[in-house]
C-alpha cells in the first residue's frame, strides 16, 4: 500500500472516518472516481460492533479499521486525497436539550479533534475534506451561538484549508427524506490554484451540487487565530448565531448568507418508497388495541406533569404530529429510536389501505436514506433502525462527490 504523496488523477483516494454502515462510501462510489483506501468505525462501550460488522460484510475487511480512532497512529492511515466523515453529533443534536448540548467539549463532540489531529499530523494531508453534522452545529452552544463552528473554521484555517459549508435538506432536492444536515467541504490551499472567497461562494463544490437562490446576505466575520481566545470571546451571550445556512471561510475571513434551494423537480414522496403490503411482516402491523396510545403520543397536549423525584408540578405542551404520516410528502427525519414495537411520538406510521396502520420496515428505512435494500440485513431490526437514524442520505453525498471531482480537476496544482 503506497504511503507517498496522493496521486493527482481522476481517481481520488478516500479515508472515511466514523464510517457507520458506509453511507459516505456508497455515495462516492455512485458518483464515480473515488477509491476508499481506509475506513474506521468503532462504537465505544459496545461489546459487539454491529455497524463495523455490516460495513465489512458489504465492502470487505481490506483497509477497514475497527479501533478507537483516538488510538490510531496517523502514519497507519494511508495517503489519501479526500478525508470524509459524519462525525458524531449527539452533542449538537436537537435530540439533546440545550442544557446538555455541550458541543466541542461534549463526550462525542470532542471527536472533532481526532479529525483535526489527522489533518495536522499526517505526513501528506489530504487535498479535500467533506464532513457532515446536524444543522444545529451552526448555533452551538446555547450561551455562545456559533462558537463551535467558528472554532472548527479557525482551526482549519490554521491547518491551511479554505472551507465551504451549506445546510442541505435532502427533500428540497427531490430525495425521499426531510433531513437537514450541514456539510463542510474543505480545500487545502497549497494543493489548489489560487482561490478567492467569492469564487468559492459562487462556484464552489456545494453551489455546483445544490443550486440556490439568495435570501439575504449577512455581515462578514474575521476569525481569531488563537483558538482559546476565540472560544472564550466568540459571540459571548449572543442570542443569535452570526452564521447563515451557507458560507465560505478563506484565510480567516467568513462570508455567510442565507439561501433557499432551487430544484424544479421531480420529488420523491414517502409513498414512493414503500414496500408492497404483501411483503410487510406482520410484526410491523399495529394492533387496533394500541392505536389509542399512538394517537395520544402523536397528538397535541397541554397538561400538568410532575417530576417524580420531588413532586414538582409543571405545565407541559406540544403540538400535534401527523398520524398517519402523509404518503404524498417526503418522510420525516429518521431518528435512532425508529425501531421496536413500542408506541412512540417520533416513529413513522403509515396506512396504505385506509384500515391497517403499521411501522416502517428496515428496508423502507434504508430507502429513505437511499441505501440499497437489505444493506443492513443480518443485524437485529432495532439496530437496523438505529443505523439509519445515524446515517446520511446517500444521494446528497453522491451529488457532492460529482461536483468535487470536477472542482479538483479544475483547481489542483
C-alpha positions as a Markdown table, in Angstrom:
| # | Residue | x | y | z |
|---|---|---|---|---|
| 1 | Unk | 0.0 | 0.0 | 0.0 |
| 2 | Unk | 1.5 | 3.3 | -1.1 |
| 3 | Unk | 2.1 | 5.9 | 1.6 |
| 4 | Unk | 3.6 | 8.6 | -0.6 |
| 5 | Unk | 2.1 | 11.8 | -1.8 |
| 6 | Unk | -1.5 | 11.2 | -3.0 |
| 7 | Unk | -1.8 | 10.8 | -6.7 |
| 8 | Unk | -3.5 | 13.6 | -8.6 |
| 9 | Unk | -5.5 | 11.6 | -11.1 |
| 10 | Unk | -9.3 | 11.4 | -11.8 |
| 11 | Unk | -9.4 | 8.6 | -9.1 |
| 12 | Unk | -9.4 | 10.3 | -5.7 |
| 13 | Unk | -8.4 | 8.2 | -2.7 |
| 14 | Unk | -10.6 | 8.4 | 0.3 |
| 15 | Unk | -10.2 | 8.0 | 4.1 |
| 16 | Unk | -13.5 | 7.5 | 5.7 |
| 17 | Unk | -13.8 | 8.2 | 9.5 |
| 18 | Unk | -16.9 | 7.4 | 11.7 |
| 19 | Unk | -17.9 | 5.3 | 8.7 |
| 20 | Unk | -21.1 | 3.8 | 10.3 |
| 21 | Unk | -22.5 | 1.3 | 7.7 |
| 22 | Unk | -20.9 | 3.1 | 4.8 |
| 23 | Unk | -23.2 | 5.9 | 3.6 |
| 24 | Unk | -20.3 | 8.2 | 2.5 |
| 25 | Unk | -18.7 | 5.3 | 0.7 |
| 26 | Unk | -21.9 | 4.4 | -1.2 |
| 27 | Unk | -22.4 | 8.0 | -2.3 |
| 28 | Unk | -18.9 | 8.4 | -3.5 |
| 29 | Unk | -18.9 | 5.1 | -5.3 |
| 30 | Unk | -22.1 | 6.1 | -7.1 |
| 31 | Unk | -20.5 | 9.4 | -8.1 |
| 32 | Unk | -17.5 | 7.6 | -9.6 |
| 33 | Unk | -13.9 | 8.5 | -9.5 |
| 34 | Unk | -13.2 | 7.5 | -5.8 |
| 35 | Unk | -11.4 | 4.7 | -4.1 |
| 36 | Unk | -11.7 | 4.1 | -0.3 |
| 37 | Unk | -8.2 | 3.2 | 1.0 |
| 38 | Unk | -9.0 | 3.5 | 4.7 |
| 39 | Unk | -12.2 | 3.3 | 6.8 |
| 40 | Unk | -12.7 | 3.5 | 10.5 |
| 41 | Unk | -15.8 | 2.6 | 12.5 |
| 42 | Unk | -15.8 | 2.0 | 16.3 |
| 43 | Unk | -18.6 | 2.5 | 18.7 |
| 44 | Unk | -17.5 | 3.0 | 22.4 |
| 45 | Unk | -18.9 | 0.8 | 25.1 |
| 46 | Unk | -20.2 | -1.9 | 22.7 |
| 47 | Unk | -19.2 | -5.5 | 23.0 |
| 48 | Unk | -20.5 | -6.3 | 19.6 |
| 49 | Unk | -19.6 | -3.8 | 16.9 |
| 50 | Unk | -22.7 | -4.1 | 14.7 |
| 51 | Unk | -22.0 | -1.2 | 12.4 |
| 52 | Unk | -18.5 | -2.3 | 11.7 |
| 53 | Unk | -19.7 | -5.8 | 11.0 |
| 54 | Unk | -22.2 | -4.6 | 8.4 |
| 55 | Unk | -19.5 | -2.4 | 6.8 |
| 56 | Unk | -17.2 | -5.4 | 6.5 |
| 57 | Unk | -20.0 | -7.6 | 5.2 |
| 58 | Unk | -20.8 | -5.1 | 2.4 |
| 59 | Unk | -17.4 | -3.8 | 1.4 |
| 60 | Unk | -14.8 | -6.3 | 2.7 |
| 61 | Unk | -12.3 | -6.2 | 5.5 |
| 62 | Unk | -9.4 | -4.8 | 3.5 |
| 63 | Unk | -8.5 | -1.3 | 4.6 |
| 64 | Unk | -11.1 | -1.3 | 7.4 |
| 65 | Unk | -10.2 | -0.4 | 10.9 |
| 66 | Unk | -12.3 | -1.3 | 14.0 |
| 67 | Unk | -10.3 | 0.6 | 16.6 |
| 68 | Unk | -10.9 | 3.8 | 18.6 |
| 69 | Unk | -9.7 | 6.5 | 16.2 |
| 70 | Unk | -8.0 | 8.2 | 19.1 |
| 71 | Unk | -5.6 | 5.3 | 19.4 |
| 72 | Unk | -4.8 | 5.0 | 15.7 |
| 73 | Unk | -1.3 | 6.5 | 14.8 |
| 74 | Unk | -1.7 | 8.9 | 11.9 |
| 75 | Unk | 1.1 | 7.1 | 10.0 |
| 76 | Unk | -1.1 | 4.0 | 9.8 |
| 77 | Unk | -3.7 | 5.9 | 7.7 |
| 78 | Unk | -2.7 | 5.6 | 4.1 |
| 79 | Unk | -2.2 | 8.6 | 1.9 |
| 80 | Unk | -5.5 | 10.0 | 0.6 |
| 81 | Unk | -6.9 | 12.8 | -1.4 |
| 82 | Unk | -10.2 | 13.2 | 0.5 |
| 83 | Unk | -11.0 | 12.8 | 4.1 |
| 84 | Unk | -14.7 | 12.2 | 4.8 |
| 85 | Unk | -16.8 | 11.7 | 7.9 |
| 86 | Unk | -20.1 | 12.2 | 9.6 |
| 87 | Unk | -18.5 | 12.8 | 13.0 |
| 88 | Unk | -20.8 | 12.0 | 15.9 |
| 89 | Unk | -23.4 | 14.7 | 16.5 |
| 90 | Unk | -25.0 | 13.9 | 19.8 |
| 91 | Unk | -23.6 | 17.0 | 21.5 |
| 92 | Unk | -25.1 | 19.3 | 18.9 |
| 93 | Unk | -28.3 | 17.4 | 18.0 |
| 94 | Unk | -31.9 | 18.7 | 18.6 |
| 95 | Unk | -32.3 | 15.4 | 20.3 |
| 96 | Unk | -30.3 | 16.9 | 23.2 |
| 97 | Unk | -31.7 | 19.6 | 25.5 |
| 98 | Unk | -30.0 | 22.9 | 25.4 |
| 99 | Unk | -28.7 | 22.2 | 28.9 |
| 100 | Unk | -27.0 | 19.0 | 27.7 |
| 101 | Unk | -25.8 | 20.3 | 24.3 |
| 102 | Unk | -22.1 | 20.6 | 25.1 |
| 103 | Unk | -20.7 | 21.0 | 21.6 |
| 104 | Unk | -17.0 | 20.6 | 21.2 |
| 105 | Unk | -16.5 | 19.8 | 24.9 |
| 106 | Unk | -19.1 | 17.0 | 25.0 |
| 107 | Unk | -18.3 | 13.3 | 25.1 |
| 108 | Unk | -18.9 | 12.9 | 21.4 |
| 109 | Unk | -18.2 | 16.4 | 20.2 |
| 110 | Unk | -14.5 | 16.1 | 21.2 |
| 111 | Unk | -14.1 | 13.6 | 18.3 |
| 112 | Unk | -13.8 | 16.7 | 16.1 |
| 113 | Unk | -10.3 | 16.9 | 17.4 |
| 114 | Unk | -9.4 | 13.5 | 16.0 |
| 115 | Unk | -10.2 | 14.8 | 12.6 |
| 116 | Unk | -8.0 | 17.8 | 13.4 |
| 117 | Unk | -5.2 | 15.5 | 14.6 |
| 118 | Unk | -5.2 | 13.6 | 11.4 |
| 119 | Unk | -5.2 | 16.7 | 9.2 |
| 120 | Unk | -2.4 | 18.3 | 11.4 |
| 121 | Unk | -0.1 | 15.3 | 11.8 |
| 122 | Unk | -0.4 | 13.3 | 8.6 |
| 123 | Unk | 2.7 | 13.5 | 6.5 |
| 124 | Unk | 0.6 | 14.1 | 3.4 |
| 125 | Unk | -2.6 | 16.0 | 4.4 |
| 126 | Unk | -5.5 | 15.5 | 2.0 |
| 127 | Unk | -6.4 | 18.0 | -0.6 |
| 128 | Unk | -10.0 | 18.0 | 0.4 |
| 129 | Unk | -12.3 | 17.1 | 3.3 |
| 130 | Unk | -16.1 | 16.5 | 3.4 |
| 131 | Unk | -17.7 | 16.5 | 6.8 |
| 132 | Unk | -21.4 | 16.2 | 7.9 |
| 133 | Unk | -23.2 | 17.0 | 11.0 |
| 134 | Unk | -26.6 | 18.2 | 12.3 |
| 135 | Unk | -27.5 | 21.8 | 11.3 |
| 136 | Unk | -27.7 | 22.7 | 15.0 |
| 137 | Unk | -23.9 | 22.9 | 14.8 |
| 138 | Unk | -24.3 | 26.4 | 13.4 |
| 139 | Unk | -25.8 | 27.6 | 16.6 |
| 140 | Unk | -24.0 | 25.6 | 19.2 |
| 141 | Unk | -23.6 | 26.1 | 22.2 |
| 142 | Unk | -26.6 | 27.9 | 23.7 |
| 143 | Unk | -24.5 | 30.5 | 25.5 |
| 144 | Unk | -22.3 | 31.4 | 22.6 |
| 145 | Unk | -24.3 | 30.8 | 19.4 |
| 146 | Unk | -22.0 | 29.7 | 16.6 |
| 147 | Unk | -18.9 | 29.3 | 18.7 |
| 148 | Unk | -18.3 | 25.7 | 17.8 |
| 149 | Unk | -18.4 | 26.2 | 14.1 |
| 150 | Unk | -16.2 | 29.3 | 14.5 |
| 151 | Unk | -13.6 | 27.2 | 16.3 |
| 152 | Unk | -13.7 | 24.5 | 13.6 |
| 153 | Unk | -13.3 | 27.1 | 10.8 |
| 154 | Unk | -10.5 | 28.8 | 12.6 |
| 155 | Unk | -8.7 | 25.6 | 13.3 |
| 156 | Unk | -9.0 | 24.5 | 9.6 |
| 157 | Unk | -7.6 | 28.0 | 8.7 |
| 158 | Unk | -4.6 | 27.3 | 10.8 |
| 159 | Unk | -4.1 | 24.0 | 9.0 |
| 160 | Unk | -4.1 | 25.6 | 5.6 |
| 161 | Unk | -7.7 | 24.9 | 4.4 |
| 162 | Unk | -10.4 | 27.0 | 2.9 |
| 163 | Unk | -13.9 | 25.8 | 3.8 |
| 164 | Unk | -17.4 | 25.9 | 2.2 |
| 165 | Unk | -20.5 | 25.0 | 4.2 |
| 166 | Unk | -24.2 | 24.6 | 3.5 |
| 167 | Unk | -27.2 | 23.3 | 5.3 |
| 168 | Unk | -28.9 | 20.8 | 2.9 |
| 169 | Unk | -32.4 | 19.4 | 3.3 |
| 170 | Unk | -32.3 | 16.3 | 1.2 |
| 171 | Unk | -36.0 | 16.6 | 0.3 |
| 172 | Unk | -35.5 | 20.0 | -1.2 |
| 173 | Unk | -33.5 | 18.3 | -3.9 |
| 174 | Unk | -36.0 | 15.5 | -4.7 |
| 175 | Unk | -34.8 | 13.0 | -2.2 |
| 176 | Unk | -37.3 | 10.9 | -0.1 |
| 177 | Unk | -36.5 | 12.3 | 3.4 |
| 178 | Unk | -36.7 | 15.7 | 5.1 |
| 179 | Unk | -33.3 | 15.5 | 6.6 |
| 180 | Unk | -31.4 | 18.8 | 7.3 |
| 181 | Unk | -27.7 | 18.4 | 7.7 |
| 182 | Unk | -24.7 | 20.8 | 7.4 |
| 183 | Unk | -21.9 | 19.8 | 5.1 |
| 184 | Unk | -18.5 | 21.3 | 5.3 |
| 185 | Unk | -16.2 | 20.9 | 2.3 |
| 186 | Unk | -12.5 | 21.9 | 2.8 |
| 187 | Unk | -9.8 | 22.6 | 0.3 |
| 188 | Unk | -6.1 | 22.7 | 1.1 |
| 189 | Unk | -4.7 | 25.9 | -0.3 |
| 190 | Unk | -1.2 | 24.6 | -1.1 |
| 191 | Unk | -2.8 | 21.9 | -3.3 |
| 192 | Unk | -5.2 | 24.3 | -5.2 |
| 193 | Unk | -4.7 | 27.0 | -7.7 |
| 194 | Unk | -5.3 | 30.4 | -6.1 |
| 195 | Unk | -8.8 | 30.6 | -4.6 |
| 196 | Unk | -10.9 | 33.6 | -3.8 |
| 197 | Unk | -13.8 | 33.6 | -1.3 |
| 198 | Unk | -16.2 | 35.0 | -3.9 |
| 199 | Unk | -15.3 | 32.1 | -6.3 |
| 200 | Unk | -16.0 | 29.5 | -3.6 |
| 201 | Unk | -19.2 | 31.2 | -2.8 |
| 202 | Unk | -20.5 | 31.4 | -6.3 |
| 203 | Unk | -18.8 | 28.4 | -8.0 |
| 204 | Unk | -17.6 | 26.1 | -5.2 |
| 205 | Unk | -18.5 | 22.4 | -4.7 |
| 206 | Unk | -21.7 | 23.0 | -2.8 |
| 207 | Unk | -23.0 | 25.7 | -5.0 |
| 208 | Unk | -22.5 | 23.5 | -8.0 |
| 209 | Unk | -24.0 | 20.4 | -6.4 |
| 210 | Unk | -27.0 | 22.2 | -4.9 |
| 211 | Unk | -28.4 | 25.2 | -6.9 |
| 212 | Unk | -29.8 | 28.0 | -4.7 |
| 213 | Unk | -31.4 | 31.4 | -4.7 |
| 214 | Unk | -30.1 | 34.1 | -2.3 |
| 215 | Unk | -32.4 | 35.0 | 0.6 |
| 216 | Unk | -30.1 | 37.6 | 2.2 |
| 217 | Unk | -26.5 | 38.4 | 3.0 |
| 218 | Unk | -25.1 | 38.5 | 6.5 |
| 219 | Unk | -22.2 | 40.6 | 7.7 |
| 220 | Unk | -18.7 | 39.1 | 7.1 |
| 221 | Unk | -16.7 | 37.9 | 10.1 |
| 222 | Unk | -13.0 | 37.9 | 10.9 |
| 223 | Unk | -12.0 | 34.9 | 13.0 |
| 224 | Unk | -9.2 | 34.9 | 15.6 |
| 225 | Unk | -6.3 | 32.5 | 15.1 |
| 226 | Unk | -5.9 | 31.9 | 18.8 |
| 227 | Unk | -8.5 | 29.1 | 19.4 |
| 228 | Unk | -8.5 | 29.6 | 23.2 |
| 229 | Unk | -9.3 | 33.3 | 22.9 |
| 230 | Unk | -11.8 | 32.6 | 20.1 |
| 231 | Unk | -13.6 | 30.0 | 22.3 |
| 232 | Unk | -13.8 | 32.4 | 25.2 |
| 233 | Unk | -14.9 | 35.5 | 23.3 |
| 234 | Unk | -16.9 | 34.5 | 20.3 |
| 235 | Unk | -20.5 | 35.8 | 20.4 |
| 236 | Unk | -20.5 | 35.9 | 24.2 |
| 237 | Unk | -24.1 | 35.8 | 25.3 |
| 238 | Unk | -25.3 | 36.2 | 21.7 |
| 239 | Unk | -28.9 | 35.1 | 21.2 |
| 240 | Unk | -28.5 | 34.5 | 17.5 |
| 241 | Unk | -25.8 | 32.8 | 15.5 |
| 242 | Unk | -23.9 | 35.0 | 13.1 |
| 243 | Unk | -23.7 | 32.1 | 10.6 |
| 244 | Unk | -26.2 | 31.8 | 7.8 |
| 245 | Unk | -27.1 | 28.4 | 6.3 |
| 246 | Unk | -24.4 | 28.9 | 3.6 |
| 247 | Unk | -20.9 | 30.4 | 3.7 |
| 248 | Unk | -17.2 | 30.2 | 3.0 |
| 249 | Unk | -14.1 | 30.8 | 5.0 |
| 250 | Unk | -10.8 | 31.8 | 3.4 |
| 251 | Unk | -7.8 | 33.0 | 5.4 |
| 252 | Unk | -9.9 | 33.6 | 8.5 |
| 253 | Unk | -12.5 | 35.8 | 6.7 |
| 254 | Unk | -16.0 | 34.4 | 6.7 |
| 255 | Unk | -18.6 | 35.3 | 4.1 |
| 256 | Unk | -22.0 | 34.0 | 5.1 |
| 257 | Unk | -25.6 | 34.2 | 3.8 |
| 258 | Unk | -29.0 | 32.6 | 3.9 |
| 259 | Unk | -30.1 | 30.8 | 0.8 |
| 260 | Unk | -33.1 | 28.7 | -0.4 |
| 261 | Unk | -32.9 | 25.6 | -2.5 |
| 262 | Unk | -33.7 | 25.7 | -6.2 |
| 263 | Unk | -34.9 | 22.4 | -7.6 |
| 264 | Unk | -37.6 | 22.2 | -10.3 |
| 265 | Unk | -38.3 | 18.5 | -9.6 |
| 266 | Unk | -39.0 | 15.7 | -9.6 |
| 267 | Unk | -39.6 | 15.0 | -5.9 |
| 268 | Unk | -39.9 | 11.7 | -4.1 |
| 269 | Unk | -42.7 | 11.1 | -1.5 |
| 270 | Unk | -42.9 | 8.6 | 1.3 |
| 271 | Unk | -45.4 | 6.6 | -0.6 |
| 272 | Unk | -43.0 | 6.1 | -3.5 |
| 273 | Unk | -40.5 | 4.1 | -1.4 |
| 274 | Unk | -42.9 | 1.8 | 0.5 |
| 275 | Unk | -42.7 | -2.0 | 0.0 |
| 276 | Unk | -45.8 | -3.8 | -1.3 |
| 277 | Unk | -48.1 | -4.6 | 1.6 |
| 278 | Unk | -47.8 | -8.3 | 0.9 |
| 279 | Unk | -44.1 | -8.1 | 1.6 |
| 280 | Unk | -44.5 | -6.4 | 5.1 |
| 281 | Unk | -44.1 | -8.8 | 8.0 |
| 282 | Unk | -47.0 | -8.9 | 10.5 |
| 283 | Unk | -44.6 | -7.7 | 13.3 |
| 284 | Unk | -44.8 | -4.3 | 11.8 |
| 285 | Unk | -48.6 | -4.1 | 12.0 |
| 286 | Unk | -50.0 | -2.0 | 14.9 |
| 287 | Unk | -52.8 | -3.8 | 16.8 |
| 288 | Unk | -56.1 | -1.9 | 17.0 |
| 289 | Unk | -55.9 | -2.0 | 20.8 |
| 290 | Unk | -52.7 | 0.1 | 20.7 |
| 291 | Unk | -53.9 | 2.9 | 18.3 |
| 292 | Unk | -55.3 | 5.0 | 21.1 |
| 293 | Unk | -51.8 | 5.2 | 22.7 |
| 294 | Unk | -50.2 | 6.0 | 19.4 |
| 295 | Unk | -52.8 | 8.8 | 18.8 |
| 296 | Unk | -52.2 | 10.2 | 22.2 |
| 297 | Unk | -48.4 | 10.3 | 21.7 |
| 298 | Unk | -48.7 | 11.9 | 18.3 |
| 299 | Unk | -51.4 | 14.4 | 19.3 |
| 300 | Unk | -51.3 | 17.9 | 20.8 |
| 301 | Unk | -51.0 | 18.1 | 24.6 |
| 302 | Unk | -51.4 | 20.7 | 27.3 |
| 303 | Unk | -51.3 | 19.0 | 30.7 |
| 304 | Unk | -49.8 | 19.2 | 34.1 |
| 305 | Unk | -47.0 | 16.8 | 34.8 |
| 306 | Unk | -45.0 | 16.0 | 37.9 |
| 307 | Unk | -41.3 | 15.3 | 38.5 |
| 308 | Unk | -41.4 | 12.0 | 40.4 |
| 309 | Unk | -38.3 | 12.6 | 42.4 |
| 310 | Unk | -39.5 | 15.8 | 44.1 |
| 311 | Unk | -43.2 | 16.1 | 43.2 |
| 312 | Unk | -42.7 | 19.4 | 41.4 |
| 313 | Unk | -45.5 | 20.1 | 39.0 |
| 314 | Unk | -45.1 | 21.9 | 35.7 |
| 315 | Unk | -47.2 | 22.6 | 32.6 |
| 316 | Unk | -46.3 | 20.6 | 29.6 |
| 317 | Unk | -47.4 | 21.3 | 26.0 |
| 318 | Unk | -46.5 | 20.1 | 22.5 |
| 319 | Unk | -48.1 | 20.3 | 19.1 |
| 320 | Unk | -49.7 | 17.6 | 17.0 |
| 321 | Unk | -47.8 | 15.4 | 14.6 |
| 322 | Unk | -49.4 | 13.8 | 11.5 |
| 323 | Unk | -50.9 | 10.4 | 12.2 |
| 324 | Unk | -50.5 | 8.5 | 10.0 |
| 325 | Unk | -47.6 | 10.1 | 8.1 |
| 326 | Unk | -48.7 | 11.6 | 4.7 |
| 327 | Unk | -47.8 | 9.4 | 1.8 |
| 328 | Unk | -47.7 | 12.3 | -0.7 |
| 329 | Unk | -44.8 | 14.1 | 1.0 |
| 330 | Unk | -41.2 | 13.1 | 1.8 |
| 331 | Unk | -40.7 | 11.2 | 5.0 |
| 332 | Unk | -39.8 | 13.0 | 8.2 |
| 333 | Unk | -36.2 | 12.9 | 9.6 |
| 334 | Unk | -35.3 | 9.4 | 10.8 |
| 335 | Unk | -34.2 | 9.1 | 14.4 |
| 336 | Unk | -32.2 | 6.3 | 16.1 |
| 337 | Unk | -35.2 | 5.2 | 18.1 |
| 338 | Unk | -37.3 | 4.3 | 14.9 |
| 339 | Unk | -37.2 | 0.6 | 15.7 |
| 340 | Unk | -39.2 | -1.6 | 18.0 |
| 341 | Unk | -42.9 | -2.1 | 18.6 |
| 342 | Unk | -43.5 | 0.3 | 21.5 |
| 343 | Unk | -45.7 | 3.3 | 20.6 |
| 344 | Unk | -43.7 | 6.5 | 20.1 |
| 345 | Unk | -44.3 | 10.1 | 19.0 |
| 346 | Unk | -41.3 | 10.0 | 16.7 |
| 347 | Unk | -41.6 | 6.8 | 14.8 |
| 348 | Unk | -43.2 | 6.8 | 11.3 |
| 349 | Unk | -46.6 | 5.2 | 10.9 |
| 350 | Unk | -48.3 | 4.6 | 7.6 |
| 351 | Unk | -51.7 | 3.5 | 6.5 |
| 352 | Unk | -51.8 | 2.5 | 2.8 |
| 353 | Unk | -55.3 | 0.9 | 2.6 |
| 354 | Unk | -57.2 | 3.2 | 4.9 |
| 355 | Unk | -57.6 | 0.5 | 7.5 |
| 356 | Unk | -54.3 | -1.1 | 8.7 |
| 357 | Unk | -51.6 | 1.0 | 10.4 |
| 358 | Unk | -48.0 | -0.1 | 10.5 |
| 359 | Unk | -44.5 | 1.0 | 11.2 |
| 360 | Unk | -41.8 | 1.2 | 8.5 |
| 361 | Unk | -39.8 | -1.9 | 7.8 |
| 362 | Unk | -36.0 | -1.9 | 7.8 |
| 363 | Unk | -35.9 | -1.9 | 4.0 |
| 364 | Unk | -38.2 | 1.2 | 3.9 |
| 365 | Unk | -35.9 | 3.0 | 6.4 |
| 366 | Unk | -33.0 | 2.2 | 4.1 |
| 367 | Unk | -34.8 | 3.6 | 1.2 |
| 368 | Unk | -35.5 | 6.8 | 3.0 |
| 369 | Unk | -31.7 | 7.2 | 3.2 |
| 370 | Unk | -31.2 | 5.9 | -0.4 |
| 371 | Unk | -29.3 | 2.8 | 0.7 |
| 372 | Unk | -29.7 | -0.4 | -1.2 |
| 373 | Unk | -32.4 | -2.7 | 0.0 |
| 374 | Unk | -31.2 | -5.0 | 2.8 |
| 375 | Unk | -27.9 | -3.1 | 3.2 |
| 376 | Unk | -28.1 | -3.7 | 6.9 |
| 377 | Unk | -29.6 | -7.2 | 6.8 |
| 378 | Unk | -28.0 | -9.5 | 9.3 |
| 379 | Unk | -28.4 | -7.2 | 12.3 |
| 380 | Unk | -31.5 | -7.1 | 14.6 |
| 381 | Unk | -34.3 | -4.9 | 13.4 |
| 382 | Unk | -33.8 | -2.3 | 16.2 |
| 383 | Unk | -30.1 | -2.0 | 15.2 |
| 384 | Unk | -31.0 | -1.6 | 11.6 |
| 385 | Unk | -33.3 | 1.3 | 12.5 |
| 386 | Unk | -30.5 | 2.8 | 14.7 |
| 387 | Unk | -28.1 | 2.6 | 11.8 |
| 388 | Unk | -30.5 | 4.6 | 9.6 |
| 389 | Unk | -31.2 | 7.1 | 12.3 |
| 390 | Unk | -27.5 | 7.8 | 12.4 |
| 391 | Unk | -26.9 | 7.7 | 8.7 |
| 392 | Unk | -26.9 | 10.3 | 6.0 |
| 393 | Unk | -28.9 | 10.5 | 2.7 |
| 394 | Unk | -26.6 | 8.8 | 0.2 |
| 395 | Unk | -27.9 | 10.9 | -2.7 |
| 396 | Unk | -26.6 | 14.1 | -1.1 |
| 397 | Unk | -23.1 | 12.6 | -0.9 |
| 398 | Unk | -23.3 | 11.4 | -4.5 |
| 399 | Unk | -24.0 | 15.0 | -5.7 |
| 400 | Unk | -21.2 | 16.4 | -3.6 |
| 401 | Unk | -18.9 | 13.7 | -5.0 |
| 402 | Unk | -19.6 | 14.6 | -8.6 |
| 403 | Unk | -19.1 | 18.3 | -8.0 |
| 404 | Unk | -15.9 | 17.7 | -6.0 |
| 405 | Unk | -14.3 | 15.6 | -8.8 |
| 406 | Unk | -14.9 | 18.5 | -11.3 |
| 407 | Unk | -13.6 | 21.1 | -8.8 |
| 408 | Unk | -10.5 | 19.0 | -8.1 |
| 409 | Unk | -9.6 | 18.5 | -11.7 |
| 410 | Unk | -10.1 | 22.3 | -12.5 |
| 411 | Unk | -8.3 | 23.6 | -9.4 |
| 412 | Unk | -5.5 | 21.2 | -8.4 |
| 413 | Unk | -2.0 | 22.5 | -8.9 |
